[in-house]
Amino acid sequence: MTNQAILLLEDGTVFRGRSFGAEGESVGEIVFNTSMTGYQEILSDPSYKGQLITMTYPLIGNYGVNSEDFESEKLWLEGFIVKEYTGFSSNWRSDEALDLLLKRRGIVAIDQIDTRALTKKIRERGAMQGILSTKSDDIDALLQKLKAVPSLVGQDLVSQVTCTEPYVWENGKKLEVGQGGEAATQFHVAVYDFGVKWNILNRLNALNCRVTVVPANTTAETVLAMDIDGILLSNGPGDPEGLPYAVKNIKTLLGKKPIFGICLGHQLLGLALGAKCSKMKFGHHGGNQPVKELLTGRVQITAQNHGFAIDLSEIEDEVEVTHINLNDRSVEGLRHRSLPASSVQYHPEAAPGPHDAAFFFKDFVDSFSK
């Protein structure tokens, strides 16, 4: 086999396969994603910064990639792991093969390994660090490199993915503040960019909102001076407890304007309200997570990508659990009992789907008029 690659786990487990992305070496926490489609959106999701993604669906690459399905400007993951890659793209929307995109963006990838065995190991042992290399098969040397890499716990990965300057999002385009305005809008939403996906911004535009995206460390005072109707706390990578500046700003914003959090934004809102946060065994990553709305008993099938969970048990007098995960009973949604603040752990914007939870954006916008 040519173009060999090696995947080494921190417990010494070795997987040998074929390289189909860029040449090189990358280190990260190994997670598995259970989505059957949507690999392009997953690859461009900033929430995967610091991670090596394993796809549990066995055939990847068969519909190629295109210019329309990106969720950010970059591919943020550290490496890509699949059972079988195919370079033949059978889709009328395809612009190029997946491996060409990975090579151009510098992402190391491996296929022809037993992803079922890898997924089972992560489920039983828990999330582990791994190193993916096309440069060396010296196990001892690779293991030493791996041991020197810190875990995701406590790290501020958001500072690596957030925007550096505020910008306006309009009709699928990034504009400078002060530009745009061609679209008729009724409301103005400030979006904290902790690693925001573009489809979140598209959803707000579709609901007649002018959207201003601000860097993760923007002060609460700066946001409130923007004459806004609501604040959205976006998704993003890593440990929310590594972002004390964000928690501080959210505490100041509570009660001032309606707030809605998604994924990491949900965790940060929870911390600002006094909740606890902990690392999950292997997290939720994929498009088939069942979530129950406690008020109605209705079940949504949701898209998720997170490795941390919050515990509201100590603040239940002030904050209500609104949704739970039916697989492990973890908190999937919260609402403050008196302030206009709520959040969900999953991704109502989908991209990739499912779209069961898209109504949350309308509920958020409707709250501006209450």
N, C-alpha and C positions, 0 to 999 in steps of 0.2 A: 504494500500500500504506500502510495506517495503522499506527500504533504501531511506527514504525521503530526499529531498534537497529543498532549497529555493533560489530564485533569487530576490534580492531587488534592485530597481532602485533608483537613487538619488532623484527622485520626489515622492518617497513613494510607487510606484507601486510594487505589490508583485506577483510573479509567484511561485506556488508550484508544484513540480514534483518529479521524481524519480532519485536518484543518480545511475550512472553507471560507474563512474570513481573512482578516489581516494577519500578517506575521507579527509575532511579538509575545508578550507575557503580561498577564493581568491577574489581579488579586481582588477578591471580594467575598461577601457573604453569599452562599449558594441558596437560592430560593427556587421553588417550582411553581409554574403558572399552568392552571388547568384549562385555559381557554383553547378552543378548537381553531379559532381564526383570530385575526387581529394582531398578528405579530409585528406589523409595521407600527401600529399605534403603541404597542407595548414597548418596542425598542426606543421610541422617541418620548416616552413618559419620563419626566425628570425624577419621579418618585423612585426610579430604579438606580439612581446614583449610588455607587458603592456595592452593587450586587452583580452576581453572575446569575443569569436567568436560565433555568431549565424548562423547556416546554414539554408537558406530559403528552400532548397530542403528537403522534409519531412522525407525521409527514409535514415538513415545513418548507416553504419556498415555492409551492406549486402555483401560487397566483402572483408571484413577483412583488414589486413595490411600485408606487406611483407618487406623483408630486402632490396629491391632494389629501393623503391620509396621515400626514405627519401631525403629531401633537405638540411639537416644539421645533426649534431650529436645529437641534443636535440629537445625536443618539447618546444617551446618558449612561447606559449600563456599562459594566466593566467587561462582560463577556457573554457569549451566547452558546447554549448547549442544547442539542437536539438529537433525536434518534436517527432520522434520515433526512438529509437535505436534498432537494431537487432543484437544479438550475433551469429546468424547463418551465417557463411561465405561461400557463394556459389561462389568460384573462385579458379581455379587451382593454382594461384600464391599465395594464402593466406598462411601465416605462423602462424597467430594467430588471435584471435578476437580483435577488437578495444578496448574493455573495459579492456582487460588484459594489452595492451600497456599503456593506460591511467593510470591504477593503478600502474604499474611498474615505470612510469615516474612521478608520483605524481601530475597528472592533474585532478582537480575536474570537473565533468561533470554532466549535468542534461538533462533528456528528459521528455516526456509526459507533455509538456507545449505548449501553443498556440504561436508558433513562428511567425505566421502571425500577430497576435496582437502586439507582441513585435517589429517586423520589422516596422509595420505601425507607432507605437509610435515613433521610432527612426527617421523615415522619416519626421514626422510632427514636433517633438520637437527638433530633432538634437541629435548628439552623447551625451550620458550620461554615467556617472560612475555607476558601479553596483557592488554588492557583492554577491558571490555565496557560499553557506554554506551548509554543511551536519552536522554541529556541533550544530547549534542553530537556533531556530525559534523565538527568542526575537527580534521583529522588531525594537523596540527603540534602543536596544543595537547595532544591526547591522547598523542602520542608523547613529549612532554616529561614528562608525568605518569608515563608508563610507565618512562622511563629513570631516574626518581627512586626506583623501587621496588627494594629489594634482592632477591637470589635467595633460595631456600630454604636454601641451603648455610650451615650454622653457626647458623641461627635456632633458638630454643627455642619452638616452637609448642605443645608439650605444656602449658606453663604456662597457655595460653589455653583448653584443653579439659578439663583434669583437674578432678576434684571438689575442693572447698575443705575439706571435712570428711569423715572416714570415715563409711561407712554400711553397713548390712546389706542384702543382696539376698535376698529370699525370695519364691518363687511369683510371679515377675514384678513385684515391687514393691520400691521403695526404702524402707527403714525406718531409723530412728535406731539407733545402736549401743545394745544392751541390749534392744531391742524384738524382736518375733518369737519364734521358738522353737517355734511350733506344729508345724512339720514335723519329723519324726524324722530326725536326722542322725547320721552316724557320724564324719565328718571335718570339719575346719575349714581353709579355704583363705583366705589373704590374697591379694588381687588388687591389684597396682599399677595404678592408673588413669592410663595414658599417653594415654588416648582410647578406653577400653574400649567394645566393642559389647555390647549387652544379651544377645545370644544366647550369648556366652561364659559369662556368669553363669548363664543358664538351663541350659546344658549341665552346669555343675558342680552346680547344684541337683538336676538329674535323676539325678546319680550319688551322691546322699545326702550332699552337702557343704553345710555352713554356709559362707556366703560373706561375707567382710568386705572391702569395697573401700576402699583407702586412697589419699590424694593422692600424686602422683608424687614429691614431695620428702620423703616420710615416711622417717625414719631406719631403718636396719637394726635397731637396738636396739629401737625401738618395735614393729616388726613381730614380732621374735622374742619379745617380752614378751606377745604376744597368745595364746600357747598354740596354735600352729597346727601343721597336719600338712604343709602344702605352700605354695608361693609361685608364683603365676602372674604373669608379666610381660606386660601386654596390648599390643595394637596401639596405634597412634597416628600422628600426623602428623610430617612433616619429617625433619630430619637427626639421627641419633642422637648425632653428635659435638657437637651443641649442648646435650647433657644430661649434663655431667660429674658432677653430683650423683647422677644415677641410676646411672651406671657405678660410682661410688664405693660406693654402697649395695649393689649387686649383688655386688661383690667381697667385701664383708664377709659377705654371706649365703651365698656359695658353700660347700658342704659342710655347712652347718648344717641345712638342710631340702631336700627335693626341689624343684627349680625347673624350670618349663616356660615357655618364651617363645613368643609369637606375633607375627609380623611385626616391628614396631618392637621388641617385647620380644626377639625373636630377634637383632636387630642389637645391642641393648644388651648382651645376654648375651655375644655374640661379642666386643664391645669389652672387656667385663670380663675375658674370658679371654685377651685379648692380640691379637685379630684386627684387621685393617685394614678400613676402610670407605670406599666411594667412591660418587659420584653416578653413576647409570646414564644411558644416553643418553636413553631415554624411559620407563623403568620397566615394570612389569607391573601392569596394571589390567584386571580382567575375570574371567569365570567359566570360562575354557576353557584354562588353562595346564597343560600336561602336565609332571608331575614324576615322576622315577624314584627308587624306593627302592633304594639300591645293594646292600644285603644280599640282597634277594630278587629284584631285577629287576622287581618289580611297578611298574606305572605308575598314578598317580592323576591324575585331572583335577581341578584345584583352582581356588578363588577366590583372587585376589590383589589387593593394592593397596599398592604401594611403589615408591619411586624411588631407593632406595639398596641396595647389596649389600655383603656382607662377604667377605673373603678370608682363609682359614684356613691358607694355605700356610706361614706362619712358625710355626705352633703345632701342626702335624699330629702331633707326638709326644704331645701331651696331648689334643687335640680331634679327633674324627673327623667327616668329612663323611658324612652319612647319606642326603641327598637332593640331586639336582641338577635344574635346569630343562632339559628336553630341547630347548628352542628356542635357548637361548644358553649352556648349561652353567653358569650361575651357581649359587651355593650356595643350596639351599633347605631344608637341615636340618643340624643338628649335634648331637653328643652328646659330653660329656666322658668320657674313657676310664676314669676312676676315681671321679669325683664324681657324685652324682645330679642332673645338670643337662643338659637337652636343649631343643631349640627347633625351630620350623619357620618359614620365611619366609612361608608362605601362611596361609589362614584355615580351620582345620578346623571352626570353628563355622558356616561358610557364611553364609547370610542376606545376600544370596542365595546359592544353591547353586553348585556341586554338593556332595554330602555324602560323597564318597569318603574323606575324611580324618577323619571324626568320631571314629574309634576312638582318636585320640590322647588325648582326654580320659579315657577309661577307662584307658589305659596310665599316664597321669599319676596318677590316683587309686589305681591298683593299686600304684604305687611307694611309697605311704605305708606299706604293710604289709611292705615288704621290709627 
